[in-house]
């Protein structure tokens, strides 16, 4: 499970710094992203479409947990968004990162909380 934790951390760091080419190296060919209760989307195209917005955010990772069934790593994080000059919102979230048998990311479920301040 330690290898999966390292992969998840590397993915999160690449994602949170806008390194899409690196993000794609961690994904299975048919990887999906699901935001809350929305329908899953193909991951590569989702990241490409959302990259301009993601690059405006800053991220902080708080903790990591693992699950064995499905084989997953859960990352607790906060993202910060400047909504106007000098005013930033902080929003907590969880990435539930599921892996396939080749240790590639198969699905990422993103759960976002209400703004925390």
C-alpha positions, -999 to 999 in steps of 0.1 A, spaced: 0 0 0 30 23 5 36 24 -32 0 35 -38 3 62 -12 35 75 -29 17 74 -63 -13 93 -49 10 120 -34 29 124 -66 -3 127 -86 -17 152 -61 14 173 -62 15 173 -100 -22 181 -102 -20 209 -76 9 226 -95 -7 223 -129 16 196 -144 -9 179 -166 15 158 -186 28 143 -153 -8 138 -140 -16 118 -171 13 94 -164 -4 82 -133 -38 75 -150 -51 42 -164 -61 45 -201 -98 47 -192 -95 66 -159 -125 86 -147 -131 116 -125 -163 121 -106 -171 153 -88 -195 145 -60 -228 132 -74 -221 143 -109 -217 117 -137 -181 104 -141 -160 121 -168 -130 108 -188 -100 120 -167 -76 132 -194 -102 155 -210 -115 167 -176 -81 178 -165 -74 195 -198 -107 214 -197 -104 224 -160 -66 232 -161 -71 270 -165 -93 272 -134 -71 247 -114 -41 269 -120 -57 298 -102 -60 278 -70 -35 269 -43 -37 236 -24 -27 222 10 -27 185 18 -37 176 53 -38 139 56 -38 105 38 -58 73 46 -59 40 27 -86 15 19 -81 -21 8 -115 -27 -10 -115 -10 -33 -77 -5 -34 -77 33 -27 -59 62 -12 -79 91 3 -64 125 4 -78 153 26 -70 187 13 -79 224 12 -79 246 -18 -78 284 -17 -94 306 -42 -90 344 -44 -125 356 -50 -116 393 -50 -85 413 -43 -74 404 -7 -103 380 -1 -97 343 -3 -120 314 4 -108 280 18 -127 249 8 -120 214 22 -122 183 0 -113 147 -3 -98 129 -33 -107 92 -32 -82 77 -56 -89 41 -67 -62 20 -84 -64 -9 -109 -43 -40 -107 -14 -23 -125 -13 4 -98 -26 31 -122 -53 55 -111 -86 41 -123 -110 65 -107 -108 98 -87 -139 108 -68 -137 144 -55 -159 154 -26 -160 191 -18 -173 206 14 -190 240 18 -166 269 20 -150 269 54 -141 307 56 
